[in-house]
Amino acid sequence: MNANLASACTTVQCQRGLADKLAMRMIGARGERTDYSFGDLEALSNRFANALGTLGIAAGDILFTFLPKTTEQFVAFLGTLKTQAVCGTLFSNFGEDALLDRLGDSRAAAIVTRKSLYKKVARIRDRLPALRTVILIDGEDDAANGVVSYARIMSEASPAFSAPPTSPDTPSVLHYTSGSTGKPKGVLHRHGSLASQSATACEVLGLTENDIYWCTADQGWVTGTSYGIIAPWSLGVTQVHYAGGYDPQAWMELLAEEQITVWYSAPTALRMLMRAEDELFASADLSRLRSIFSVGEPLNPEVIAWARRVLKRDIYDTWFQTETGAIMVANRPGLAICPGSMGKPVAGVEPAILADDGAPLPDGAQGNLCFKPGWPSMFVEYLNNPAAYRSKFQNGWYYTGDTARRDEQGYYWFMGRSDDVINTAGHLISPFEVESALLEIEEIAESGVIGAPDELLFEKVVAFVHLHARFQPSKDLEIKIRLHVSNRASSIATPQEIIFCAGIPKNKSGKIMRRVLKARYLGEDPGDTSTLEI
């Protein structure tokens, strides 16, 4: 059996007669374009796999990429997995502490990076005894420090490589979750995840070989690997990858010029697009764009309404976690959208809303969002932390740590992280519902809501509000905010405190970092902030 997911992305596609088909158009930050066929990716990833063999990197070893969005990111990822070594991905904005946590905990044997980023690694090398090899994509050999040139090892390696027989249970991809007060946890996946990832790319995203697909996620996140590498290429889909940052004009031009048909992005990016003038979107030719999908943080109903009005498209929200490896609940074409909902479960998964004691809850009741274990992309362990892994499974169910409710039509509604839900005067308040109500107010660009200790209420609702540039904080605006939330959500959900701020902390997948807001409010340590947007 060969379930090697990297081979499915290149070797199998070449065997299917797609060797000359465009697999990736890499667009640089200045707009420069480089095309790669499936045959190109096959040869490049094979060279990298062979090069790892000469460097002594073997099956089971852990290699990390520490790169921005570059061609080498994708080549190294695929080539590493072909050898049955484990590939982890790191954000290029990580600092030394974040690197030390992840490289040290995983005992990584190798890292692929560039000179400007290697400076951070070099300062902590003496605390990483397992790190034998550093591969520099823009550097020269430095044998004394175990540094090798990517260009040299690739030029010396053969483009022919046959991945060894790979069982579905062979370890594959490693992602570290953001820590709260503790250290980040290493979420380990297996090659068998491909079954879930490919199936959901068809069922939810609707990808076919005729599509041109753009996933904006960084490869440091599970979305960037599951749906920015594995799923689309396993289906022979052409991908566009853009190395530039967020720029509404550049994004609209890219969608139009590259004739993107399916676009997968994050609520934060979509909310930021809402700030742009409508004329920008009216002038962009989006006639080829069939579907827009969102992931990372629940999609506020106001964003869906804006997209229908301005983009003339629906946005389909999807839900999954680093631990689930693939989409579990989603809105998708063919399923009526209930704005604000997570949608309905995908085929092959069994969700439930359970009380803390494991008892099933009726429709409409808020409880723990859980899944019956056994779907193909389920993570196999928290690296070096078996106790934390076991704690996620109770009474035959996987506990996601999210709270949700199911309505009578079978749609699921995200309520918050189990540690985010606000208990005010005995009423449970979803921060997300309050944030969505706040975003309906013209003056508000972003919002984040937390619960804070209160002697009378147990917890009070505190709203952090970032205004559009043309508006200023005022007492009248505070009154307007309270009245609107009271009318749209409930009087119980009305913020007792409103804090105007310059921005809302988010991680690179778009999730509002409520724990950071709460720590700032309470004057406490926010924990690991290495994945925050900067």
C-alpha positions as CSV (number, residue, x, y, z in Angstrom):
1,M,0.0,0.0,0.0
2,N,1.2,3.5,-0.7
3,A,-0.9,6.1,1.0
4,N,1.8,8.7,0.7
5,L,0.0,12.0,0.5
6,A,2.9,13.9,-1.2
7,S,3.0,11.2,-3.9
8,A,-0.7,11.7,-4.4
9,C,-0.1,15.4,-5.0
10,T,2.6,15.0,-7.7
11,T,3.5,11.4,-8.7
12,V,-0.1,10.3,-9.1
13,Q,-1.1,13.4,-11.0
14,C,1.8,12.8,-13.5
15,Q,0.6,9.2,-13.9
16,R,-2.9,10.5,-14.7
17,G,-1.4,12.4,-17.6
18,L,-1.3,15.8,-15.9
19,A,2.5,16.3,-15.9
20,D,2.2,19.3,-18.2
21,K,-0.7,20.9,-16.5
22,L,-0.2,24.1,-14.5
23,A,-0.1,23.1,-10.8
24,M,1.0,26.4,-9.2
25,R,1.4,30.0,-10.3
26,M,3.6,31.7,-7.7
27,I,3.0,35.4,-7.6
28,G,5.6,37.5,-5.8
29,A,5.0,40.5,-3.6
30,R,5.8,42.8,-6.6
31,G,3.6,40.8,-9.0
32,E,6.2,38.7,-10.7
33,R,4.8,35.3,-11.8
34,T,6.4,31.9,-12.0
35,D,4.6,28.8,-13.3
36,Y,5.1,25.2,-12.2
37,S,3.5,22.2,-13.8
38,F,2.8,19.0,-11.9
39,G,5.8,17.5,-13.6
40,D,8.0,20.4,-12.2
41,L,6.7,19.8,-8.7
42,E,7.3,16.1,-9.0
43,A,10.9,16.6,-10.1
44,L,11.7,19.3,-7.6
45,S,10.2,17.4,-4.6
46,N,12.0,14.3,-5.7
47,R,15.3,16.1,-5.8
48,F,14.6,17.4,-2.3
49,A,13.7,13.9,-1.1
50,N,16.9,12.5,-2.5
51,A,18.9,15.4,-1.0
52,L,17.5,14.6,2.5
53,G,18.7,11.1,2.1
54,T,22.3,12.3,1.5
55,L,22.0,14.5,4.6
56,G,20.9,11.5,6.8
57,I,17.3,12.7,7.3
58,A,15.3,9.5,7.5
59,A,11.8,8.3,8.0
60,G,10.4,9.5,11.4
61,D,12.8,12.4,11.6
62,I,11.2,15.8,12.0
63,L,12.0,18.7,9.6
64,F,10.6,22.2,9.8
65,T,10.1,24.8,7.2
66,F,10.7,28.3,8.5
67,L,9.9,30.4,5.4
68,P,7.6,33.0,4.0
69,K,5.4,31.9,1.1
70,T,8.0,30.8,-1.5
71,T,8.4,27.9,-4.0
72,E,10.9,26.2,-1.6
73,Q,8.1,26.0,1.0
74,F,6.1,23.7,-1.1
75,V,9.0,21.7,-2.5
76,A,10.4,21.0,1.0
77,F,7.0,20.1,2.3
78,L,6.3,17.5,-0.4
79,G,9.8,16.2,-0.6
80,T,10.0,15.6,3.1
81,L,6.8,13.7,3.2
82,K,7.9,11.5,0.3
83,T,10.7,10.2,2.5
84,Q,8.3,9.5,5.4
85,A,10.0,12.1,7.5
86,V,7.6,14.4,9.3
87,C,7.2,18.0,8.1
88,G,6.3,20.8,10.4
89,T,5.7,24.4,9.3
90,L,6.6,27.6,11.2
91,F,5.5,31.2,10.6
92,S,8.2,33.4,9.3
93,N,7.4,36.0,12.0
94,F,8.2,33.7,14.9
95,G,10.7,35.0,17.4
96,E,13.4,33.1,19.3
97,D,11.1,31.9,22.2
98,A,8.5,30.5,19.8
99,L,11.1,28.7,17.8
100,L,12.8,27.3,20.8
101,D,9.5,25.9,22.1
102,R,8.7,24.1,18.9
103,L,12.1,23.0,17.7
104,G,13.1,21.9,21.2
105,D,9.9,20.1,22.1
106,S,9.8,18.2,18.7
107,R,13.6,17.5,18.7
108,A,13.7,18.6,15.1
109,A,16.6,17.2,13.1
110,A,16.5,19.8,10.3
111,I,15.1,23.1,9.3
112,V,14.7,24.9,5.9
113,T,15.0,28.6,6.1
114,R,16.6,31.7,4.6
115,K,19.6,33.8,5.8
116,S,17.5,36.6,7.3
117,L,15.5,34.2,9.4
118,Y,18.4,31.9,10.3
119,K,19.8,34.6,12.5
120,K,17.0,33.8,15.0
121,V,17.8,30.1,14.8
122,A,21.5,30.7,15.2
123,R,21.0,32.5,18.5
124,I,19.3,29.4,20.0
125,R,21.3,26.6,18.3
126,D,23.2,25.8,21.5
127,R,19.9,24.9,23.1
128,L,18.8,22.6,20.3
129,P,21.1,19.6,20.4
130,A,18.9,17.5,18.1
131,L,19.1,20.1,15.3
132,R,21.8,18.7,13.0
133,T,21.1,20.3,9.7
134,V,20.1,23.8,8.5
135,I,19.2,24.2,4.8
136,L,19.5,27.7,3.5
137,I,17.5,28.5,0.4
138,D,19.7,31.6,-0.3
139,G,23.0,30.7,1.5
140,E,26.3,28.9,1.1
141,D,27.6,25.8,2.8
142,D,28.9,26.1,6.4
143,A,30.0,22.6,7.3
144,A,31.2,23.6,10.8
145,N,27.7,24.6,11.8
146,G,25.7,22.0,9.8
147,V,24.5,24.6,7.3
148,V,24.0,23.5,3.7
149,S,23.1,25.3,0.5
150,Y,19.6,24.4,-0.9
151,A,20.8,25.3,-4.4
152,R,23.8,22.9,-4.1
153,I,22.0,19.9,-2.7
154,M,19.2,20.3,-5.2
155,S,21.6,20.6,-8.2
156,E,23.4,17.4,-7.1
157,A,20.2,15.3,-6.4
158,S,18.4,13.2,-8.9
159,P,14.9,14.1,-10.1
160,A,13.9,10.5,-9.9
161,F,12.5,9.2,-6.6
162,S,10.0,6.5,-5.6
163,A,8.3,7.0,-2.3
164,P,8.5,3.9,-0.1
165,P,5.3,2.0,0.6
166,T,3.5,4.3,3.1
167,S,0.6,3.1,5.3
168,P,-2.2,5.5,6.2
169,D,-0.9,5.5,9.9
170,T,2.5,6.8,9.0
171,P,3.1,10.2,10.7
172,S,3.1,13.1,8.3
173,V,2.4,16.7,9.3
174,L,3.1,18.5,12.5
175,H,1.5,21.7,13.6
176,Y,1.8,23.5,16.9
177,T,-1.3,25.0,18.4
178,S,-1.0,28.4,20.2
179,G,-0.5,28.0,23.9
180,S,-2.6,30.0,26.4
181,T,-0.8,30.0,29.8
182,G,1.0,26.8,28.9
183,K,3.3,25.8,26.1
184,P,2.1,25.2,22.5
185,K,1.2,21.6,21.8
186,G,2.5,19.6,18.8
187,V,-0.5,18.2,16.8
188,L,0.7,15.2,14.8
189,H,-1.2,14.0,11.8
190,R,-0.8,10.9,9.5
191,H,-0.7,10.2,5.8
192,G,-4.2,8.8,5.9
193,S,-5.6,12.3,6.5
194,L,-5.6,12.6,2.7
195,A,-9.0,10.8,2.5
196,S,-10.8,13.5,4.6
197,Q,-9.0,16.4,2.9
198,S,-9.7,15.3,-0.7
199,A,-13.3,14.3,0.1
200,T,-14.1,17.7,1.7
201,A,-12.4,19.6,-1.1
202,C,-14.9,18.0,-3.4
203,E,-18.0,17.9,-1.1
204,V,-17.6,21.4,0.4
205,L,-15.2,23.5,-1.8
206,G,-16.5,21.8,-5.0
207,L,-13.1,21.6,-6.5
208,T,-12.7,20.0,-9.9
209,E,-9.7,19.8,-12.4
210,N,-11.1,22.8,-14.3
211,D,-10.8,25.2,-11.3
212,I,-8.2,27.9,-10.5
213,Y,-8.1,28.0,-6.8
214,W,-6.6,30.5,-4.3
215,C,-6.2,29.7,-0.6
216,T,-4.8,32.8,1.2
217,A,-3.8,30.9,4.3
218,D,-0.2,30.8,5.4
219,Q,1.4,27.4,5.4
220,G,2.1,27.8,9.1
221,W,-1.6,26.9,9.7
222,V,-3.4,23.7,9.1
223,T,-5.6,25.4,6.5
224,G,-2.4,26.3,4.5
225,T,-1.3,22.7,4.4
226,S,-4.6,20.8,4.3
227,Y,-6.2,23.1,1.7
228,G,-3.3,25.1,0.4
229,I,-1.2,22.1,-0.6
230,I,-2.6,18.6,0.0
231,A,-6.3,18.6,-1.0
232,P,-6.2,20.7,-4.2
233,W,-3.1,19.0,-5.6
234,S,-4.4,15.6,-4.8
235,L,-7.3,16.4,-7.1
236,G,-5.1,17.8,-9.9
237,V,-6.3,21.4,-9.3
238,T,-4.3,24.5,-10.4
239,Q,-3.4,26.8,-7.4
240,V,-2.4,30.4,-7.3
241,H,-0.2,31.4,-4.4
242,Y,0.5,35.0,-3.6
243,A,3.6,36.1,-1.5
244,G,2.4,39.6,-0.9
245,G,0.5,40.9,2.1
246,Y,-3.1,42.1,2.4
247,D,-3.9,44.8,-0.1
248,P,-7.5,45.1,-1.3
249,Q,-6.6,46.5,-4.7
250,A,-4.0,43.8,-5.3
251,W,-6.4,41.1,-4.1
252,M,-9.2,42.2,-6.4
253,E,-6.8,42.4,-9.4
254,L,-5.5,39.0,-8.6
255,L,-9.0,37.5,-8.5
256,A,-9.8,39.1,-11.8
257,E,-6.5,38.6,-13.7
258,E,-6.0,35.0,-12.6
259,Q,-9.6,34.2,-13.2
260,I,-9.9,32.6,-9.8
261,T,-13.0,30.3,-9.6
262,V,-12.8,29.2,-5.9
263,W,-11.4,31.4,-3.2
264,Y,-10.7,30.3,0.4
265,S,-9.9,33.0,2.9
266,A,-10.4,34.2,6.5
267,P,-13.1,36.3,8.2
268,T,-10.5,38.9,9.2
269,A,-9.5,39.5,5.6
270,L,-13.1,39.7,4.5
271,R,-14.0,42.1,7.3
272,M,-11.0,44.2,6.3
273,L,-12.3,44.2,2.7
274,M,-15.5,45.7,4.0
275,R,-13.6,48.9,4.8
276,A,-12.7,49.5,1.2
277,E,-14.9,51.6,-1.1
278,D,-17.6,49.8,-3.0
279,E,-16.1,51.2,-6.3
280,L,-13.1,48.9,-5.9
281,F,-15.3,45.9,-6.2
282,A,-17.5,47.2,-8.9
283,S,-14.5,47.7,-11.2
284,A,-13.1,44.2,-10.7
285,D,-14.2,41.5,-13.1
286,L,-15.2,38.6,-10.8
287,S,-17.2,36.8,-13.5
288,R,-15.2,33.6,-13.1
289,L,-15.4,33.5,-9.3
290,R,-17.9,30.8,-8.5
291,S,-17.5,30.3,-4.7
292,I,-16.0,32.1,-1.7
293,F,-15.3,30.2,1.5
294,S,-14.1,31.3,4.9
295,V,-12.3,29.6,7.8
296,G,-10.5,30.4,11.0
297,E,-13.1,32.4,13.0
298,P,-16.9,32.2,12.8
299,L,-18.2,34.4,10.0
300,N,-20.4,37.2,11.1
301,P,-23.8,37.6,9.4
302,E,-23.0,41.1,8.5
303,V,-20.0,39.9,6.3
304,I,-22.4,37.6,4.4
305,A,-24.8,40.4,3.9
306,W,-22.0,42.7,2.6
307,A,-20.7,40.0,0.2
308,R,-24.2,39.5,-1.2
309,R,-24.6,43.3,-1.7
310,V,-21.1,44.2,-3.0
311,L,-19.6,41.0,-4.4
312,K,-22.8,39.5,-5.5
313,R,-21.7,36.2,-4.0
314,D,-22.4,34.2,-1.0
315,I,-19.6,33.4,1.5
316,Y,-19.7,29.8,2.9
317,D,-18.3,29.5,6.4
318,T,-16.4,26.3,7.3
319,W,-15.3,24.9,10.6
320,F,-12.4,22.7,11.6
321,Q,-9.4,22.6,13.9
322,T,-5.8,21.9,13.8
323,E,-6.7,18.6,15.6
324,T,-9.4,17.6,13.1
325,G,-7.2,18.1,10.1
326,A,-10.1,18.7,7.7
327,I,-13.4,20.4,7.4
328,M,-16.0,18.9,9.8
329,V,-19.0,21.3,9.6
330,A,-19.7,23.7,6.8
331,N,-22.0,25.7,4.7
332,R,-21.5,24.9,1.0
333,P,-23.2,25.3,-2.4
334,G,-26.5,23.4,-2.5
335,L,-27.1,23.9,1.2
336,A,-29.2,27.0,2.1
337,I,-27.0,29.4,4.2
338,C,-28.2,30.3,7.7
339,P,-26.1,33.5,8.2
340,G,-24.0,33.1,11.3
341,S,-24.2,29.3,11.5
342,M,-21.4,26.8,11.0
343,G,-23.6,24.9,8.6
344,K,-24.1,21.1,8.7
345,P,-21.7,18.2,9.2
346,V,-19.8,16.8,6.2
347,A,-20.2,13.2,5.2
348,G,-18.6,10.6,7.4
349,V,-18.5,12.5,10.7
350,E,-20.8,12.2,13.7
351,P,-21.2,15.3,15.8
352,A,-23.0,15.8,19.1
353,I,-23.8,18.6,21.5
354,L,-23.0,17.2,25.0
355,A,-23.2,18.4,28.5
356,D,-20.1,18.5,30.7
357,D,-21.2,15.1,32.1
358,G,-21.4,13.6,28.6
359,A,-25.2,13.6,28.4
360,P,-26.7,14.5,25.0
361,L,-28.4,17.9,24.9
362,P,-31.6,18.7,22.9
363,D,-31.8,21.0,19.9
364,G,-31.4,24.6,20.9
365,A,-29.3,23.9,24.0
366,Q,-25.8,25.1,24.3
367,G,-23.1,22.5,25.1
368,N,-19.8,21.0,24.1
369,L,-19.2,20.4,20.4
370,C,-18.0,16.8,20.2
371,F,-17.3,14.2,17.4
372,K,-17.2,10.5,17.4
373,P,-13.5,9.6,16.9
374,G,-12.3,7.7,13.8
375,W,-12.5,10.2,10.8
376,P,-9.4,9.8,8.6
377,S,-7.8,13.2,9.3
378,M,-8.1,13.0,13.1
379,F,-4.8,13.8,14.8
380,V,-2.9,10.9,16.3
381,E,-1.2,12.6,19.3
382,Y,0.0,15.7,21.0
383,L,3.7,15.2,20.7
384,N,5.3,14.3,24.0
385,N,2.1,15.0,25.8
386,P,0.0,11.9,26.1
387,A,-2.0,13.2,29.1
388,A,-3.2,16.2,27.1
389,Y,-4.2,13.9,24.3
390,R,-6.2,11.6,26.5
391,S,-8.0,14.5,28.1
392,K,-9.5,15.4,24.7
393,F,-11.4,12.0,24.6
394,Q,-14.2,11.3,27.1
395,N,-16.9,8.6,27.0
396,G,-16.2,7.7,23.4
397,W,-16.2,11.3,22.1
398,Y,-13.6,13.9,21.0
399,Y,-14.2,17.2,22.8
400,T,-13.3,20.1,20.6
401,G,-13.1,22.7,23.3
402,D,-15.8,24.7,21.4
403,T,-19.3,25.3,22.6
404,A,-22.2,25.2,20.1
405,R,-25.9,24.5,19.7
406,R,-27.8,22.6,17.0
407,D,-31.1,24.0,15.7
408,E,-34.2,22.0,14.6
409,Q,-33.0,22.1,10.9
410,G,-29.7,20.5,11.8
411,Y,-27.5,23.6,11.5
412,Y,-24.8,24.1,14.1
413,W,-24.1,27.4,15.7
414,F,-20.8,28.3,17.2
415,M,-21.1,29.9,20.6
416,G,-17.5,30.2,21.7
417,R,-14.5,28.4,23.1
418,S,-15.5,26.6,26.3
419,D,-13.3,28.9,28.2
420,D,-14.6,32.0,26.3
421,V,-18.3,31.7,27.2
422,I,-19.4,34.5,29.5
423,N,-21.5,33.6,32.6
424,T,-23.2,36.8,33.5
425,A,-25.9,36.7,36.2
426,G,-26.4,33.0,35.5
427,H,-26.9,33.6,31.8
428,L,-24.5,32.1,29.3
429,I,-23.4,34.7,26.7
430,S,-21.6,33.9,23.4
431,P,-18.8,36.5,22.7
432,F,-19.3,35.8,19.0
433,E,-22.9,36.8,19.1
434,V,-22.1,40.1,20.7
435,E,-19.2,40.7,18.3
436,S,-21.5,40.1,15.4
437,A,-24.1,42.6,16.7
438,L,-21.3,45.2,17.2
439,L,-20.1,44.8,13.6
440,E,-23.6,45.8,12.4
441,I,-22.9,49.3,13.8
442,E,-21.6,51.7,11.1
443,E,-18.8,53.1,13.2
444,I,-17.3,49.8,14.2
445,A,-14.5,48.2,12.1
446,E,-13.6,45.3,14.5
447,S,-14.8,44.0,17.8
448,G,-13.7,41.6,20.5
449,V,-15.7,40.6,23.5
450,I,-14.6,39.0,26.8
451,G,-16.0,38.2,30.2
452,A,-14.3,39.8,33.2
453,P,-14.8,39.1,36.9
454,D,-17.6,41.1,38.5
455,E,-18.7,41.0,42.2
456,L,-22.4,41.4,41.4
457,L,-22.8,39.5,38.1
458,F,-20.0,36.9,38.5
459,E,-18.8,38.0,35.0
460,K,-19.5,41.2,33.1
461,V,-19.5,41.7,29.4
462,V,-16.5,43.8,28.2
463,A,-16.4,44.9,24.6
464,F,-13.2,46.1,22.9
465,V,-14.1,48.2,19.9
466,H,-11.9,49.4,17.0
467,L,-13.6,52.2,15.0
468,H,-13.3,53.1,11.3
469,A,-10.8,55.9,10.8
470,R,-13.5,58.6,10.2
471,F,-15.2,58.1,13.6
472,Q,-14.2,59.1,17.1
473,P,-15.2,57.6,20.5
474,S,-17.9,59.4,22.3
475,K,-20.5,59.0,25.1
476,D,-23.3,59.1,22.5
477,L,-21.6,56.2,20.5
478,E,-21.4,54.2,23.7
479,I,-25.1,54.6,24.2
480,K,-25.7,53.7,20.6
481,I,-23.6,50.5,21.0
482,R,-25.4,49.4,24.2
483,L,-28.9,50.0,22.7
484,H,-28.0,48.1,19.5
485,V,-26.6,45.1,21.3
486,S,-29.6,45.1,23.7
487,N,-32.0,45.1,20.7
488,R,-30.0,42.6,18.5
489,A,-28.8,40.1,21.1
490,S,-30.3,40.7,24.5
491,S,-30.3,43.1,27.4
492,I,-28.2,40.5,29.3
493,A,-25.6,40.7,26.6
494,T,-25.3,44.4,26.7
495,P,-21.6,45.4,27.4
496,Q,-21.1,46.7,30.9
497,E,-17.9,48.2,29.7
498,I,-16.8,49.5,26.3
499,I,-13.1,50.0,25.6
500,F,-12.1,51.8,22.4
501,C,-8.8,50.5,21.0
502,A,-6.5,50.8,18.0
503,G,-7.0,47.2,16.9
504,I,-8.2,43.7,18.0
505,P,-5.4,41.1,18.5
506,K,-5.8,38.2,16.0
507,N,-3.7,35.3,14.9
508,K,-2.7,34.7,11.3
509,S,-5.7,32.5,10.6
510,G,-8.0,35.4,11.7
511,K,-9.1,34.2,15.1
512,I,-9.8,36.9,17.6
513,M,-7.4,36.2,20.5
514,R,-9.8,36.8,23.3
515,R,-7.5,35.3,25.9
516,V,-5.0,38.1,25.0
517,L,-7.7,40.7,25.4
518,K,-8.6,39.2,28.7
519,A,-5.0,39.1,29.9
520,R,-4.5,42.7,29.0
521,Y,-7.7,43.7,30.7
522,L,-6.7,41.9,33.9
523,G,-3.0,42.8,33.7
524,E,-2.0,39.2,33.4
525,D,0.5,37.3,31.2
526,P,-1.1,36.7,27.9
527,G,0.8,33.4,27.4
528,D,2.2,32.5,23.9
529,T,1.6,35.3,21.5
530,S,4.0,34.1,18.8
531,T,1.1,33.6,16.3
532,L,-0.3,37.0,16.7
533,E,-0.5,39.2,13.5
534,I,2.2,41.8,13.5
